[in-house]
Amino acid sequence: MSNANDWVVYSLDDAIEASCMKYTKRMLAGPNPAAKMIRDSRPEAYRIGKLGEWAVGKWAKDKGVPILHHPFRESYQKFHSDDDFIFELLGEKRQIEVRTKARSVAPQGHYNYCSDKILPHLLYVFVSYDKSAREMYVLGWADWDVWRKNGKAVIAGKENSQFRHKSNEFTAHISSLGSMDLLLK
């Protein structure tokens, strides 16, 4: 179980934000259907997603985790099904899906994490972006077993104590996430 003592916190600076914005703009310029959807919806959400990917990549580098694939590409002309990351964890290749939630405060264990889909082969890593402090919190992970035990389906428009759900999705409390350090043991 993840708790505040397990969370990894990274402070953002202008250079990190500018780098993530550069990759977001490359994504938005791509010709694939996802890029059109992004341009027509909320580009800011994709910048926040890139910040979360940066934080997870930094965690992996800091821990010496081999990164076999990363989502920071020179071109987004073609869809790449391995995005976000592929890490080598304990001798196995694991496909990582990063989910980032922007908040105006630091996260709490009773806050929710969400995903619009759950695929059994993915390892979901959750990041919280505290906009006011410019800090990224790598909170923990959820695999198929964590989702089955803790996840609940939520209908778009339903409110919880922190926000209104914008889409149909699955949700659970941050405290139910696995500690990032457990991925290395």
Stockholm file with secondary structure:
# STOCKHOLM 1.0

chainA/1-185         MSNANDWVVYSLDDAIEASCMKYTKRMLAGPNPAAKMIRDSRPEAYRIGKLGEWAVGKWAKDKGVPILHHPFRESYQKFHSDDDFIFELLGEKRQIEVRTKARSVAPQGHYNYCSDKILPHLLYVFVSYDKSAREMYVLGWADWDVWRKNGKAVIAGKENSQFRHKSNEFTAHISSLGSMDLLLK
#=GR chainA/1-185 SS CCCTTTCEEEECCHHHHHHHHHHHHHHHHCCSHHHHHHHHSCHHHHHHHHHHHHHHHHHHHHHTCCEEECSCCSCCSSCCTTCSEEEEETTEEEEEEEEEEEESSCCCTTSEEEESCCCTTEEEEEEEEETTTTEEEEEEEECHHHHHHHCEEECTTCBCSSCBCSSSEEEEEGGGSBCGGGGGC
#=GC SS_cons         CCCTTTCEEEECCHHHHHHHHHHHHHHHHCCSHHHHHHHHSCHHHHHHHHHHHHHHHHHHHHHTCCEEECSCCSCCSSCCTTCSEEEEETTEEEEEEEEEEEESSCCCTTSEEEESCCCTTEEEEEEEEETTTTEEEEEEEECHHHHHHHCEEECTTCBCSSCBCSSSEEEEEGGGSBCGGGGGC
//
